């Protein structure tokens, strides 16, 4: 049985060392929820209420599932925001857009392109480089929806 000992890292965080002296960072599951954007009063309490985020120049616009809720503008860049979002749910589909996969209600194929149809009158083109991961995540979401529907039928 190998012993593990803790040592202090440079920044003051604790890391585990196994008996071979190999340092391994302690990993805790990341909690997703609140999202704070640059700008005045740009706090999103529940990131799961986001339908999609699109960028236009130096501004990004956060669109919500609830159509009555006002969109929020920020000067954050999409690279920083995607790191704060749940990777099991949000996908950066191209350089100017991030979508919540639970909001995708359909897919339209046009030549080699995929167009994600979102709740409301929104459509977003998926980059060719993201096509494979988009299809995988979309199929996972469809399976979850079907499973949930089956559970609701059984409960009745």
N, C-alpha and C positions, 0 to 999 in steps of 0.2 A: 504494500500500500504506500503510495507516494505521499509525502508530506507537502503541504502548501504553506507558504509563509507570505506575509504581506510586507511590501516595501513602499516607501513614499516615492512618488514620481516627482518630476521637476515642478509641475504646476500645483503640487499639493494633493493630487488625487491618489487614491490607493490603487495599487495593481497587485495581482497575484503572481507569485513566482512558484513554479513547480520545482521539484528536487533537481532538475537539470539546469536550473537557473534561467529558464525561458520565461520572459515576462508576458503575462496575458492580462489585458484590461478587464475589469469587472464590467459585465454588461447587464443593464437593467432594461426591462421592456420600456420602450418610449411611449409616453402617454400623449395622445393627440386630443385636441379640443379647442382651446382658446387660441385665436390668431390675432396678433397685434401688427398692424400695418403702419408704415410711415404716414404722417399727416395728422390732422386734427380730428379727434374722436373716431379714429379708425380701429376700433376693437370689435372683432367678430367673436362672440361668445361661443358659438357652436359652428365649427368648420364644416360639419355635415349638412348645414343649411345652404352651403355653396353649391350652385349648379355648375358654373364654369367661370373661368378667369381668362380674360383676353387682354393683350397688350397692344398699344398703339403709340409708337414712338417712346417717349419717356414715361408715359402714364399706363397704369394697368386699371382695369375695371373689373370688379368682383360682382358677378350676377348671382342672385339667390334663387332657390327653388320656389319660394313664395314670391309670386310676381308683384304683389303689392309692396314688398319691401324695397326700399330705394337701393340702387346700385351704389357701390362705394368705389371711389377713386383713390389711387395711391401712386407714389413714385418708386415703390419697391420694384426690384427686378424679379422676373419669374424664377430664376435660379434660386434665389433666396427663399421665395415662397414655397416652392415645391419641396424643399427640405423640411418645412414646418408642417406639411400636410401628410395625412395617412397614405403611405405608398400602396396599401391594399385597395384603396378606393379612388385615389386621384392619379391621373396620368397626364403627363405633358405630351400632347399629341403633335405639336409642332412648335416652332420657335416663338410663336405668339399666342399660344393657348394651352390651358390646363382644364381638364374636364373631370367632373365627378362621375364615375362609371355607373353609379346607381341612377343617374339622371338620363342615361342613354336608353331611349325607348325603341330605337330601331337603327338599322344600318342600310345605307344605299350605296351601291357600287356603280361607279362611273368610270369606264375604261379601267385603268389600273388603280384608281383612287378609291378610298373609302370615305364616305361622308357620314358622320355620326349625327343622328337625329335625336335632339334632346327634348325634354319636356318643354312645352311652350313652342313658340315659332322659331326655334334656334337650330341651326345646322353648323357643324364645324368639320372642316376637312382634316383628315388624319394624314400626317406625313408618311411617305412610303417607308421610311426607316422605322416608324413606330407601328406599322401595319400588323406585324406578328404579335407583339405584346398587346396591342389593342384587341385583336381577335381573341387572344387567350383570356384577358380580363373580362371582355364582353361575354364570352361563353360561361365564365365562372359566375358572373352576375345573373345571367339567364338561369343557370342551374339553381342558384340560391332562391330566385324568385319562384321557380317551379316547385322547389322543395317546400317553400313557405306556403304556397297555394295548396299543396297536397296536405300539409299539416292542418291548415284551416278547414279543409273539407273533412278530414278525419275527426276533428274536434267537434264538428256540428253533429 
